[in-house]
Amino acid sequence: MAHPTRHLDDTVHQRVRLGILAVLAEARRADFNYLRDTLELTDGNLSRHLQILEQAGYVRIDKTFEGRRPRTWAVATQRGRAALETELAALRALLDRVDGAAPKRHPARGGGDASGEPGA
């Protein structure tokens, strides 16, 4: 059986890109300023990560005008939503594996680790 980390997507797993996809999973779309403020990013940083996600086919960028003001919207594509779901499933499997493998501490016996040596 493959280790759960083999199913992590390097494009999605990066903290900012994971955040972008997570925000977009909660809404149909989000505008640039909302993503920037919510994830506490600079304009340039957000732009670069959106570009990477767009090149991977995980988001679609729509540029519109509201009156004379430009507005940039990000939308998670079907592929992006699937990639996020795969990432979350891999993280859940990893957590389950680590939780299941964590040594049980027995206070009466002084704890211990997987080697069988007493805990400190």
N, C-alpha and C positions, 0 to 999 in steps of 0.2 A: 504494500500500500504506500503510495507517495505521501511524503510529508506535506501537510497543509500549506506550507510556505511556497511550494512549487506552483500553487494556483494563484498566487498574488501577481497582479498585473503591475509592472513597474510604472506604467503611465498613470494608472489610477492610484497606486499606493502612495505616491508622493503627497505629503500633508495638504498642501494648497489645492492640488487637483482633486484629492479625495473630498475636501471641503466644498469645492465648487460643485461636484457631482451630488454631494449630499444635499446641499441647498436646492439644487435643481430637482432633486427627487421629491422634495417637499412641495414644489410649486411647478406649474406648467412652464413658466419662464421667469427669469429674473433680470433686472437691468444691471448694467455695469456698476453704477454707483451703489446699488444695494449689495451686490457681491463684494465690492471693495470695502464697504463699511462693515458688513457683517463678518468678513474674514480678516479684517484689519490689515489690508494690503495697500501697497502703493499702486498707482495707476499702471506703471510699467511692469510691476511684478504680476498683477492680475492679467494684463494684456498678454504677457508671454505665456502664462499658464493656459489661458483660453486658446491661444494659438496652437499650443501643443495638443490640447484636447480636440480642437477642431481638425487638426491634421490627422489625428487618430480616428476621426469619424465619431467621436463621443459627444460633441456638442455642435450645434449650428449657431452661427452668429448672424443676427438680423440687425441691420442698421436702418433706422427710420428717422423721420423728422416729425417733431410735434411742434407745429408752427414753424418757426425758424430754428428751433433748437434740435441738434442731433441727439439721438438716443440709441444706445447699443443694448440689444437684448441677447441673452444667452438661453438656449433651449437644449436640454439633454435629448439626444437622439435615442431611438430604440436601442441601437448598439451601445450607447453610453449607459443607458439604464440597465442593460444586461451586464455590462462590464462592472458596474457598481454592485449589482446583485451577486455576481461571481466573487467579487472582492470581499463583500460582507460575509458570504458563505465560507470563504477561506479563513477569514478572521475568526468566525464562530467556531470552525473546526479546530483552529489553532488554540483558541481559548479552552475548548473542551478537552483537547489533548493535554495541554499544560495543567489544567485543573485536575484531570484524571491521573496525571503522573506526579503531581505534587506529593511529597512525602507527608504522611500524616504525623503530626507531632503528638507525642504522648507525654504529657507533663510528668507523669509518675516515673517515666523511664528517661527523662532528660532530652526528649526530642530525637533528632537524628536526621540523616539524609539518605539518599538512594544508595550510598556506599555501605550503609549499615553502621557507620561510625557515629558515635554519640554527638549530639549537637553542642554548640558552644553556649 
